């Protein structure tokens, strides 16, 4: 990853050019952009996620922070809620909001093309609070 800073007397501008993907709890390749670690952010994280053709993320929950997603390429089905019983399909140009604590799982609907999205979160250290979610446990308790 290449990080460049431009300083003035009062502020610093940071550019991050991710050059390698990072595996995540969701088991999707992330290209880490802005975070506390890369740019010194205090209330923002912003990354690029790629869902491979026919791929899906592991079901998970974001504890204590909001997530905004902008779909760049591909069609993604997001399964969400208790037991992942609900779903929505999004395509390029869609903005998606996931409130804190909502279980969800992204699924790429194409078997041949990757899906790409920009992810923004209101927590600069959000990777520390991604928790795996087992939809079978929710179904058993209902």
Steps between C-alpha positions, in 0.01 A plus 500: 500500500630843412419789735579859404450807716479863392542745787416866537545712809162390634395167349622180338349329197566125476476290184484121531554280195423143602720260309412174669182342620441403859296200616223588746265331747246501214752306283481759223795685350517856632722771365560709809455870438444746781512398865667594825799284407549626142397866514453589865123530466302533822144425392518356149607184321467464123603199292444317172354150525491244219259207502642242258279342231253268673648605835346599827616651823470317827192606700601766752395795716659845540498583871431862581552674166309587184600386153433669168566310177510630142478229233748566218468177297292183509176394664507416869233329703527600864338249732427658836309491828445215744590175328580705186134456408468833316677604181553791264670509159716799411675600179747767383405848617310379808584625848439249782479578873557232765420606856717380790425149621311378192619154392571489126674313220586629151466258206624570146221398261738460203692177443738675259556863610631641830293755691672808643380749759632789705437451871490793747460466875480747785771324703868540414584161659194306381685183404538428872122479540387270219346193661417172320129413500350152482148521351422149628523624859241771431268248333530260795398771749182596312 
